[in-house]
């Protein structure tokens, strides 16, 4: 999360498996520890606005965004602590703002 915030061009590195990082983030949304889930939510709220400017990120979100949306809805639906709802809402807001055309399909 901090790396993305401070150095977003890290995702342009050819050695980085963006899909693996994305999937790790989605899995982290399902962890029982609130700080881990909060950090994962922060990661996605920083990542999603970069869909248009960083091609590998846009590609991964296009192909795997449905899994992210499902994890967020499961968290809101009761898998996560109520104290984390604002963080999940931020992901939904970012999806709606930056990936609206995909969101309507998912």
MOPAC internal coordinates of N, CA, C and O (Angstrom, degrees):
PM7 1SCF
backbone

  N    0.0000 0     0.00 0     0.00 0    0    0    0
  C    1.4493 1     0.00 0     0.00 0    1    0    0
  C    1.5308 1   110.12 1     0.00 0    2    1    0
  O    1.2310 1   120.43 1   129.86 1    3    2    1
  N    1.3137 1   116.79 1   -50.14 1    3    2    1
  C    1.4630 1   120.57 1  -179.65 1    5    3    2
  C    1.5274 1   111.35 1   -65.95 1    6    5    3
  O    1.2310 1   120.69 1   142.19 1    7    6    5
  N    1.3269 1   116.30 1   -37.81 1    7    6    5
  C    1.4654 1   119.69 1   179.55 1    9    7    6
  C    1.5205 1   110.56 1   -62.64 1   10    9    7
  O    1.2310 1   120.46 1   136.93 1   11   10    9
  N    1.3098 1   116.73 1   -43.07 1   11   10    9
  C    1.4641 1   120.94 1   179.75 1   13   11   10
  C    1.5200 1   110.53 1   -65.13 1   14   13   11
  O    1.2310 1   120.50 1   140.27 1   15   14   13
  N    1.3209 1   116.64 1   -39.73 1   15   14   13
  C    1.4518 1   121.42 1  -178.27 1   17   15   14
  C    1.5336 1   111.43 1   -66.17 1   18   17   15
  O    1.2310 1   120.91 1   138.94 1   19   18   17
  N    1.3245 1   115.87 1   -41.06 1   19   18   17
  C    1.4619 1   120.57 1  -175.62 1   21   19   18
  C    1.5227 1   113.52 1   -87.05 1   22   21   19
  O    1.2310 1   120.20 1   149.46 1   23   22   21
  N    1.3275 1   117.22 1   -30.54 1   23   22   21
  C    1.4613 1   120.45 1  -175.60 1   25   23   22
  C    1.5328 1   109.77 1  -141.81 1   26   25   23
  O    1.2310 1   119.95 1  -105.59 1   27   26   25
  N    1.3378 1   117.70 1    74.41 1   27   26   25
  C    1.4663 1   120.17 1  -176.34 1   29   27   26
  C    1.5223 1   114.01 1   -63.58 1   30   29   27
  O    1.2310 1   119.75 1   156.03 1   31   30   29
  N    1.3323 1   118.08 1   -23.97 1   31   30   29
  C    1.4632 1   119.31 1   179.90 1   33   31   30
  C    1.5269 1   112.14 1   -71.71 1   34   33   31
  O    1.2310 1   120.40 1   177.11 1   35   34   33
  N    1.3264 1   116.85 1    -2.89 1   35   34   33
  C    1.4638 1   121.68 1   172.62 1   37   35   34
  C    1.5342 1   109.82 1   -57.11 1   38   37   35
  O    1.2310 1   120.55 1   148.30 1   39   38   37
  N    1.3319 1   116.55 1   -31.70 1   39   38   37
  C    1.4528 1   120.95 1  -178.55 1   41   39   38
  C    1.5226 1   112.85 1   -76.41 1   42   41   39
  O    1.2310 1   120.15 1   176.28 1   43   42   41
  N    1.3189 1   117.32 1    -3.72 1   43   42   41
  C    1.4652 1   121.03 1   174.79 1   45   43   42
  C    1.5245 1   111.97 1   -89.82 1   46   45   43
  O    1.2310 1   120.55 1   169.80 1   47   46   45
  N    1.3222 1   116.56 1   -10.20 1   47   46   45
  C    1.4622 1   122.05 1  -179.06 1   49   47   46
  C    1.5272 1   109.39 1   -62.53 1   50   49   47
  O    1.2310 1   120.57 1   -49.14 1   51   50   49
  N    1.3104 1   116.52 1   130.86 1   51   50   49
  C    1.4674 1   120.55 1  -176.60 1   53   51   50
  C    1.5256 1   112.68 1   -69.40 1   54   53   51
  O    1.2310 1   120.05 1   158.87 1   55   54   53
  N    1.3342 1   117.51 1   -21.13 1   55   54   53
  C    1.4651 1   120.60 1  -178.90 1   57   55   54
  C    1.5311 1   112.71 1   -82.59 1   58   57   55
  O    1.2310 1   119.99 1   167.79 1   59   58   57
  N    1.3141 1   117.63 1   -12.21 1   59   58   57
  C    1.4590 1   121.00 1  -175.67 1   61   59   58
  C    1.5245 1   110.64 1   -83.53 1   62   61   59
  O    1.2310 1   120.96 1   -51.70 1   63   62   61
  N    1.3117 1   115.78 1   128.30 1   63   62   61
  C    1.4646 1   121.52 1   175.26 1   65   63   62
  C    1.5275 1   107.53 1   -89.79 1   66   65   63
  O    1.2310 1   120.55 1   -88.50 1   67   66   65
  N    1.3148 1   116.55 1    91.50 1   67   66   65
  C    1.4602 1   122.18 1  -175.42 1   69   67   66
  C    1.5255 1   110.74 1   -61.48 1   70   69   67
  O    1.2310 1   120.51 1   143.30 1   71   70   69
  N    1.3177 1   116.63 1   -36.70 1   71   70   69
  C    1.4629 1   120.08 1   179.74 1   73   71   70
  C    1.5219 1   110.86 1   -62.92 1   74   73   71
  O    1.2310 1   119.88 1   138.60 1   75   74   73
  N    1.3189 1   117.84 1   -41.40 1   75   74   73
  C    1.4669 1   121.19 1   179.27 1   77   75   74
  C    1.5241 1   110.84 1   -65.47 1   78   77   75
  O    1.2310 1   120.41 1   138.71 1   79   78   77
  N    1.3268 1   116.83 1   -41.29 1   79   78   77
  C    1.4667 1   120.62 1   177.96 1   81   79   78
  C    1.5291 1   109.59 1   -63.18 1   82   81   79
  O    1.2310 1   120.58 1   136.95 1   83   82   81
  N    1.3213 1   116.50 1   -43.05 1   83   82   81
  C    1.4630 1   121.68 1   178.89 1   85   83   82
  C    1.5283 1   110.56 1   -60.62 1   86   85   83
  O    1.2310 1   120.60 1   133.14 1   87   86   85
  N    1.3262 1   116.45 1   -46.86 1   87   86   85
  C    1.4692 1   120.73 1  -179.04 1   89   87   86
  C    1.5221 1   111.77 1   -64.80 1   90   89   87
  O    1.2310 1   120.36 1   142.62 1   91   90   89
  N    1.3206 1   116.92 1   -37.38 1   91   90   89
  C    1.4761 1   119.87 1   176.05 1   93   91   90
  C    1.5261 1   110.35 1   -63.00 1   94   93   91
  O    1.2310 1   120.87 1   140.45 1   95   94   93
  N    1.3204 1   115.94 1   -39.55 1   95   94   93
  C    1.4622 1   120.03 1   177.18 1   97   95   94
  C    1.5182 1   111.84 1   -62.67 1   98   97   95
  O    1.2310 1   120.53 1   136.81 1   99   98   97
  N    1.3278 1   116.60 1   -43.19 1   99   98   97
  C    1.4668 1   120.51 1   178.83 1  101   99   98
  C    1.5275 1   110.46 1   -63.13 1  102  101   99
  O    1.2310 1   120.41 1   135.75 1  103  102  101
  N    1.3258 1   116.83 1   -44.25 1  103  102  101
  C    1.4656 1   119.73 1   177.66 1  105  103  102
  C    1.5213 1   111.80 1   -61.34 1  106  105  103
  O    1.2310 1   120.61 1   142.39 1  107  106  105
  N    1.3220 1   116.45 1   -37.61 1  107  106  105
  C    1.4628 1   121.02 1  -179.20 1  109  107  106
  C    1.5210 1   112.14 1   -66.14 1  110  109  107
  O    1.2310 1   120.23 1   155.25 1  111  110  109
  N    1.3273 1   117.16 1   -24.75 1  111  110  109
  C    1.4635 1   120.08 1   176.86 1  113  111  110
  C    1.5216 1   111.90 1   -65.47 1  114  113  111
  O    1.2310 1   120.52 1   161.31 1  115  114  113
  N    1.3165 1   116.60 1   -18.69 1  115  114  113
  C    1.4664 1   121.12 1  -176.35 1  117  115  114
  C    1.5262 1   112.69 1   -99.95 1  118  117  115
  O    1.2310 1   120.03 1  -177.81 1  119  118  117
  N    1.3268 1   117.54 1     2.19 1  119  118  117
  C    1.4627 1   121.16 1  -179.18 1  121  119  118
  C    1.5307 1   110.17 1   -69.03 1  122  121  119
  O    1.2310 1   120.21 1   -27.41 1  123  122  121
  N    1.3185 1   117.20 1   152.59 1  123  122  121
  C    1.4666 1   119.92 1   178.97 1  125  123  122
  C    1.5305 1   113.98 1   -77.72 1  126  125  123
  O    1.2310 1   119.83 1   163.28 1  127  126  125
  N    1.3302 1   117.92 1   -16.72 1  127  126  125
  C    1.4616 1   120.97 1  -177.09 1  129  127  126
  C    1.5262 1   109.94 1   -84.51 1  130  129  127
  O    1.2310 1   120.64 1   -58.29 1  131  130  129
  N    1.3200 1   116.38 1   121.71 1  131  130  129
  C    1.4642 1   122.09 1  -177.48 1  133  131  130
  C    1.5333 1   112.93 1   -58.95 1  134  133  131
  O    1.2310 1   118.65 1   137.29 1  135  134  133
  N    1.3435 1   120.19 1   -42.71 1  135  134  133
  C    1.4682 1   118.33 1   179.78 1  137  135  134
  C    1.5345 1   113.48 1   -61.69 1  138  137  135
  O    1.2310 1   120.40 1   145.38 1  139  138  137
  N    1.3169 1   116.84 1   -34.62 1  139  138  137
  C    1.4639 1   121.03 1   178.15 1  141  139  138
  C    1.5302 1   110.52 1   -66.97 1  142  141  139
  O    1.2310 1   120.77 1   134.94 1  143  142  141
  N    1.3073 1   116.14 1   -45.06 1  143  142  141
  C    1.4676 1   120.85 1   179.59 1  145  143  142
  C    1.5297 1   109.85 1   -64.66 1  146  145  143
  O    1.2310 1   120.60 1   138.09 1  147  146  145
  N    1.3139 1   116.45 1   -41.91 1  147  146  145
  C    1.4678 1   120.95 1   179.33 1  149  147  146
  C    1.5345 1   110.55 1   -61.08 1  150  149  147
  O    1.2310 1   120.46 1   136.49 1  151  150  149
  N    1.3303 1   116.72 1   -43.51 1  151  150  149
  C    1.4676 1   120.85 1   178.46 1  153  151  150
  C    1.5246 1   111.02 1   -64.78 1  154  153  151
  O    1.2310 1   120.17 1   140.43 1  155  154  153
  N    1.3227 1   117.29 1   -39.57 1  155  154  153
  C    1.4660 1   121.17 1   178.39 1  157  155  154
  C    1.5278 1   111.00 1   -64.41 1  158  157  155
  O    1.2310 1   120.65 1   138.80 1  159  158  157
  N    1.3070 1   116.37 1   -41.20 1  159  158  157
  C    1.4666 1   120.26 1   176.89 1  161  159  158
  C    1.5308 1   110.00 1   -61.78 1  162  161  159
  O    1.2310 1   120.68 1   137.81 1  163  162  161
  N    1.3201 1   116.30 1   -42.19 1  163  162  161
  C    1.4541 1   120.82 1   177.32 1  165  163  162
  C    1.5114 1   111.79 1   -61.59 1  166  165  163
  O    1.2310 1   120.62 1   140.53 1  167  166  165
  N    1.3293 1   116.42 1   -39.47 1  167  166  165
  C    1.4580 1   121.30 1   177.05 1  169  167  166
  C    1.5221 1   110.79 1   -58.40 1  170  169  167
  O    1.2310 1   120.43 1   132.29 1  171  170  169
  N    1.3205 1   116.79 1   -47.71 1  171  170  169
  C    1.4677 1   119.77 1  -177.32 1  173  171  170
  C    1.5265 1   112.24 1   -70.99 1  174  173  171
  O    1.2310 1   119.99 1   146.95 1  175  174  173
  N    1.3248 1   117.62 1   -33.05 1  175  174  173
  C    1.4647 1   118.52 1   177.87 1  177  175  174
  C    1.5266 1   111.45 1   -70.35 1  178  177  175
  O    1.2310 1   120.04 1   157.75 1  179  178  177
  N    1.3259 1   117.54 1   -22.25 1  179  178  177
  C    1.4643 1   121.16 1   173.10 1  181  179  178
  C    1.5316 1   111.76 1   -86.38 1  182  181  179
  O    1.2310 1   120.36 1   147.22 1  183  182  181
  N    1.3237 1   116.91 1   -32.78 1  183  182  181
  C    1.4612 1   121.82 1  -176.12 1  185  183  182
  C    1.5300 1   112.46 1   -75.20 1  186  185  183
  O    1.2310 1   120.35 1   134.15 1  187  186  185
  N    1.3063 1   116.93 1   -45.85 1  187  186  185
  C    1.4703 1   120.93 1  -172.62 1  189  187  186
  C    1.5283 1   114.22 1   -59.87 1  190  189  187
  O    1.2310 1   118.75 1   142.06 1  191  190  189
  N    1.3412 1   120.00 1   -37.94 1  191  190  189
  C    1.4685 1   118.29 1   177.17 1  193  191  190
  C    1.5285 1   113.77 1   -65.10 1  194  193  191
  O    1.2310 1   119.86 1   165.90 1  195  194  193
  N    1.3112 1   117.87 1   -14.10 1  195  194  193
  C    1.4600 1   121.69 1  -178.28 1  197  195  194
  C    1.5367 1   112.95 1   -93.90 1  198  197  195
  O    1.2310 1   120.34 1  -175.64 1  199  198  197
  N    1.3231 1   116.95 1     4.36 1  199  198  197
  C    1.4691 1   121.23 1  -179.67 1  201  199  198
  C    1.5197 1   112.12 1   -55.04 1  202  201  199
  O    1.2310 1   120.35 1   138.95 1  203  202  201
  N    1.3150 1   116.94 1   -41.05 1  203  202  201
  C    1.4541 1   120.40 1  -176.49 1  205  203  202
  C    1.5147 1   114.11 1   -78.85 1  206  205  203
  O    1.2310 1   120.23 1   152.13 1  207  206  205
  N    1.3196 1   117.17 1   -27.87 1  207  206  205
  C    1.4638 1   119.76 1  -174.09 1  209  207  206
  C    1.5213 1   114.12 1   -96.41 1  210  209  207
  O    1.2310 1   119.91 1   157.29 1  211  210  209
  N    1.3228 1   117.77 1   -22.71 1  211  210  209
  C    1.4679 1   121.31 1   179.86 1  213  211  210
  C    1.5221 1   107.78 1  -118.03 1  214  213  211
  O    1.2310 1   120.68 1   -74.36 1  215  214  213
  N    1.3226 1   116.31 1   105.64 1  215  214  213
  C    1.4713 1   122.01 1  -173.49 1  217  215  214
  C    1.5323 1   114.32 1   -54.68 1  218  217  215
  O    1.2310 1   118.81 1   134.38 1  219  218  217
  N    1.3530 1   119.87 1   -45.62 1  219  218  217
  C    1.4650 1   118.35 1  -179.88 1  221  219  218
  C    1.5326 1   112.87 1   -61.43 1  222  221  219
  O    1.2310 1   120.28 1   146.01 1  223  222  221
  N    1.3128 1   117.07 1   -33.99 1  223  222  221
  C    1.4692 1   120.89 1   178.24 1  225  223  222
  C    1.5223 1   109.42 1   -68.80 1  226  225  223
  O    1.2310 1   120.41 1   134.52 1  227  226  225
  N    1.3238 1   116.82 1   -45.48 1  227  226  225
  C    1.4582 1   120.75 1   178.59 1  229  227  226
  C    1.5174 1   112.45 1   -59.25 1  230  229  227
  O    1.2310 1   120.81 1   138.99 1  231  230  229
  N    1.3174 1   116.06 1   -41.01 1  231  230  229
  C    1.4687 1   121.10 1   179.11 1  233  231  230
  C    1.5308 1   111.28 1   -63.19 1  234  233  231
  O    1.2310 1   120.62 1   133.40 1  235  234  233
  N    1.3362 1   116.43 1   -46.60 1  235  234  233
  C    1.4663 1   120.73 1  -178.48 1  237  235  234
  C    1.5285 1   110.78 1   -65.93 1  238  237  235
  O    1.2310 1   120.16 1   138.83 1  239  238  237
  N    1.3145 1   117.30 1   -41.17 1  239  238  237
  C    1.4706 1   120.11 1   178.34 1  241  239  238
  C    1.5226 1   109.94 1   -64.96 1  242  241  239
  O    1.2310 1   120.19 1   138.35 1  243  242  241
  N    1.3188 1   117.23 1   -41.65 1  243  242  241
  C    1.4679 1   120.68 1   178.44 1  245  243  242
  C    1.5234 1   110.94 1   -59.67 1  246  245  243
  O    1.2310 1   120.52 1   135.87 1  247  246  245
  N    1.3445 1   116.62 1   -44.13 1  247  246  245
  C    1.4651 1   121.22 1  -175.71 1  249  247  246
  C    1.5260 1   113.36 1   -80.41 1  250  249  247
  O    1.2310 1   119.70 1   150.66 1  251  250  249
  N    1.3376 1   118.17 1   -29.34 1  251  250  249
  C    1.4719 1   120.64 1  -171.53 1  253  251  250
  C    1.5200 1   114.20 1  -124.29 1  254  253  251
  O    1.2310 1   120.15 1  -172.71 1  255  254  253
  N    1.3057 1   117.32 1     7.29 1  255  254  253
  C    1.4580 1   120.57 1  -177.46 1  257  255  254
  C    1.5126 1   114.01 1   -63.20 1  258  257  255
  O    1.2310 1   120.77 1   149.91 1  259  258  257
  N    1.3115 1   116.14 1   -30.09 1  259  258  257
  C    1.4683 1   119.50 1   179.45 1  261  259  258
  C    1.5246 1   110.81 1   -61.26 1  262  261  259
  O    1.2310 1   120.53 1   142.88 1  263  262  261
  N    1.3275 1   116.59 1   -37.12 1  263  262  261
  C    1.4676 1   121.53 1   178.63 1  265  263  262
  C    1.5330 1   109.90 1   -65.84 1  266  265  263
  O    1.2310 1   120.81 1   140.28 1  267  266  265
  N    1.3363 1   116.06 1   -39.72 1  267  266  265
  C    1.4626 1   120.67 1   176.87 1  269  267  266
  C    1.5234 1   110.30 1   -63.23 1  270  269  267
  O    1.2310 1   120.68 1   131.75 1  271  270  269
  N    1.3142 1   116.30 1   -48.25 1  271  270  269
  C    1.4669 1   120.24 1   179.21 1  273  271  270
  C    1.5175 1   111.17 1   -58.64 1  274  273  271
  O    1.2310 1   120.35 1   138.12 1  275  274  273
  N    1.3112 1   116.93 1   -41.88 1  275  274  273
  C    1.4632 1   121.04 1   179.36 1  277  275  274
  C    1.5239 1   110.62 1   -63.15 1  278  277  275
  O    1.2310 1   119.77 1   136.29 1  279  278  277
  N    1.3292 1   118.04 1   -43.71 1  279  278  277
  C    1.4659 1   121.51 1   179.42 1  281  279  278
  C    1.5280 1   111.44 1   -63.39 1  282  281  279
  O    1.2310 1   120.79 1   140.36 1  283  282  281
  N    1.3399 1   116.10 1   -39.64 1  283  282  281
  C    1.4678 1   120.24 1   178.54 1  285  283  282
  C    1.5259 1   110.31 1   -65.37 1  286  285  283
  O    1.2310 1   120.13 1   134.67 1  287  286  285
  N    1.3164 1   117.35 1   -45.33 1  287  286  285
  C    1.4604 1   120.59 1  -179.75 1  289  287  286
  C    1.5321 1   111.83 1   -65.95 1  290  289  287
  O    1.2310 1   120.27 1   144.83 1  291  290  289
  N    1.3288 1   117.09 1   -35.17 1  291  290  289
  C    1.4664 1   120.02 1   175.60 1  293  291  290
  C    1.5247 1   110.71 1   -65.76 1  294  293  291
  O    1.2310 1   120.41 1   139.37 1  295  294  293
  N    1.3188 1   116.82 1   -40.63 1  295  294  293
  C    1.4619 1   120.30 1   177.52 1  297  295  294
  C    1.5130 1   111.47 1   -62.26 1  298  297  295
  O    1.2310 1   120.90 1   134.00 1  299  298  297
  N    1.3262 1   115.88 1   -46.00 1  299  298  297
  C    1.4621 1   120.72 1   178.60 1  301  299  298
  C    1.5271 1   110.38 1   -65.36 1  302  301  299
  O    1.2310 1   120.85 1   145.12 1  303  302  301
  N    1.3164 1   115.97 1   -34.88 1  303  302  301
  C    1.4645 1   121.13 1  -177.95 1  305  303  302
  C    1.5199 1   114.96 1   -70.78 1  306  305  303
  O    1.2310 1   119.77 1   173.09 1  307  306  305
  N    1.3096 1   118.04 1    -6.91 1  307  306  305
  C    1.4556 1   118.80 1   175.60 1  309  307  306
  C    1.5101 1   115.86 1   137.91 1  310  309  307
  O    1.2310 1   119.25 1   170.27 1  311  310  309
  N    1.3253 1   119.03 1    -9.73 1  311  310  309
  C    1.4594 1   119.27 1  -179.09 1  313  311  310
  C    1.5165 1   112.87 1   -74.47 1  314  313  311
  O    1.2310 1   120.42 1   156.01 1  315  314  313
  N    1.3252 1   116.79 1   -23.99 1  315  314  313
  C    1.4707 1   120.40 1  -177.16 1  317  315  314
  C    1.5262 1   110.04 1  -109.44 1  318  317  315
  O    1.2310 1   121.84 1   -18.38 1  319  318  317
  N    1.3075 1   114.08 1   161.62 1  319  318  317
  C    1.4585 1   122.02 1   178.00 1  321  319  318
  C    1.5249 1   110.18 1   -63.85 1  322  321  319
  O    1.2310 1   120.52 1   -33.49 1  323  322  321
  N    1.3048 1   116.62 1   146.51 1  323  322  321
  C    1.4687 1   121.58 1   179.26 1  325  323  322
  C    1.5290 1   111.44 1   -62.06 1  326  325  323
  O    1.2310 1   120.38 1   153.72 1  327  326  325
  N    1.3142 1   116.87 1   -26.28 1  327  326  325
  C    1.4693 1   120.01 1  -179.78 1  329  327  326
  C    1.5312 1   112.33 1   -68.35 1  330  329  327
  O    1.2310 1   120.10 1   167.78 1  331  330  329
  N    1.3263 1   117.41 1   -12.22 1  331  330  329
  C    1.4662 1   121.70 1  -178.22 1  333  331  330
  C    1.5312 1   113.56 1   -99.32 1  334  333  331
  O    1.2310 1   120.22 1  -179.59 1  335  334  333
  N    1.3132 1   117.18 1     0.41 1  335  334  333
  C    1.4631 1   120.16 1  -174.53 1  337  335  334
  C    1.5235 1   112.98 1   -60.70 1  338  337  335
  O    1.2310 1   119.85 1   142.58 1  339  338  337
  N    1.3291 1   117.88 1   -37.42 1  339  338  337
  C    1.4670 1   119.78 1   178.43 1  341  339  338
  C    1.5256 1   111.09 1   -61.54 1  342  341  339
  O    1.2310 1   120.34 1   143.29 1  343  342  341
  N    1.3202 1   116.95 1   -36.71 1  343  342  341
  C    1.4638 1   121.33 1  -179.20 1  345  343  342
  C    1.5323 1   110.91 1   -69.65 1  346  345  343
  O    1.2310 1   120.53 1   140.03 1  347  346  345
  N    1.3325 1   116.59 1   -39.97 1  347  346  345
  C    1.4607 1   119.68 1   175.84 1  349  347  346
  C    1.5311 1   110.42 1   -66.52 1  350  349  347
  O    1.2310 1   120.67 1   142.85 1  351  350  349
  N    1.3186 1   116.32 1   -37.15 1  351  350  349
  C    1.4647 1   120.69 1   178.58 1  353  351  350
  C    1.5302 1   110.51 1   -62.79 1  354  353  351
  O    1.2310 1   119.96 1   144.97 1  355  354  353
  N    1.3291 1   117.68 1   -35.03 1  355  354  353
  C    1.4609 1   120.78 1   178.17 1  357  355  354
  C    1.5242 1   111.20 1   -63.58 1  358  357  355
  O    1.2310 1   120.49 1   143.20 1  359  358  357
  N    1.3350 1   116.67 1   -36.80 1  359  358  357
  C    1.4702 1   119.67 1   176.87 1  361  359  358
  C    1.5275 1   109.85 1   -65.69 1  362  361  359
  O    1.2310 1   120.56 1   134.70 1  363  362  361
  N    1.3263 1   116.53 1   -45.30 1  363  362  361
  C    1.4693 1   119.49 1   178.27 1  365  363  362
  C    1.5296 1   110.96 1   -60.06 1  366  365  363
  O    1.2310 1   120.60 1   138.74 1  367  366  365
  N    1.3287 1   116.47 1   -41.26 1  367  366  365
  C    1.4556 1   120.37 1   178.27 1  369  367  366
  C    1.5265 1   110.43 1   -61.98 1  370  369  367
  O    1.2310 1   120.27 1   135.36 1  371  370  369
  N    1.3445 1   117.09 1   -44.64 1  371  370  369
  C    1.4708 1   121.00 1   179.64 1  373  371  370
  C    1.5248 1   110.97 1   -64.30 1  374  373  371
  O    1.2310 1   120.13 1   139.84 1  375  374  373
  N    1.3284 1   117.35 1   -40.16 1  375  374  373
  C    1.4688 1   120.41 1   176.54 1  377  375  374
  C    1.5245 1   110.35 1   -61.66 1  378  377  375
  O    1.2310 1   120.93 1   135.05 1  379  378  377
  N    1.3162 1   115.82 1   -44.95 1  379  378  377
  C    1.4628 1   120.35 1  -178.80 1  381  379  378
  C    1.5273 1   111.48 1   -65.16 1  382  381  379
  O    1.2310 1   120.55 1   141.43 1  383  382  381
  N    1.3083 1   116.55 1   -38.57 1  383  382  381
  C    1.4669 1   120.79 1  -176.72 1  385  383  382
  C    1.5307 1   112.95 1   -77.72 1  386  385  383
  O    1.2310 1   120.23 1   139.61 1  387  386  385
  N    1.3284 1   117.17 1   -40.39 1  387  386  385
  C    1.4601 1   120.47 1  -170.89 1  389  387  386
  C    1.5275 1   114.37 1  -107.46 1  390  389  387
  O    1.2310 1   119.86 1   163.86 1  391  390  389
  N    1.3154 1   117.86 1   -16.14 1  391  390  389
  C    1.4727 1   121.21 1  -176.10 1  393  391  390
  C    1.5261 1   110.60 1  -134.17 1  394  393  391
  O    1.2310 1   120.36 1  -143.45 1  395  394  393
  N    1.3236 1   116.92 1    36.55 1  395  394  393
  C    1.4572 1   120.13 1  -172.32 1  397  395  394
  C    1.5232 1   113.26 1   -58.78 1  398  397  395
  O    1.2310 1   120.17 1   138.66 1  399  398  397
  N    1.3207 1   117.28 1   -41.34 1  399  398  397
  C    1.4647 1   119.10 1  -177.75 1  401  399  398
  C    1.5328 1   111.41 1   -63.71 1  402  401  399
  O    1.2310 1   120.36 1   144.72 1  403  402  401
  N    1.3313 1   116.91 1   -35.28 1  403  402  401
  C    1.4619 1   120.35 1   176.46 1  405  403  402
  C    1.5207 1   110.92 1   -73.72 1  406  405  403
  O    1.2310 1   120.86 1   139.31 1  407  406  405
  N    1.3283 1   115.96 1   -40.69 1  407  406  405
  C    1.4698 1   121.81 1  -176.24 1  409  407  406
  C    1.5237 1   110.66 1   -58.11 1  410  409  407
  O    1.2310 1   120.69 1   139.27 1  411  410  409
  N    1.3153 1   116.28 1   -40.73 1  411  410  409
  C    1.4673 1   119.08 1  -179.24 1  413  411  410
  C    1.5235 1   112.00 1   -67.72 1  414  413  411
  O    1.2310 1   120.06 1   153.38 1  415  414  413
  N    1.3353 1   117.50 1   -26.62 1  415  414  413
  C    1.4679 1   121.32 1   177.84 1  417  415  414
  C    1.5346 1   110.79 1   -79.49 1  418  417  415
  O    1.2310 1   121.03 1   138.67 1  419  418  417
  N    1.3370 1   115.63 1   -41.33 1  419  418  417
  C    1.4681 1   119.44 1  -178.28 1  421  419  418
  C    1.4988 1   110.69 1   -65.82 1  422  421  419
  O    1.2310 1   120.10 1   180.00 1  423  422  421

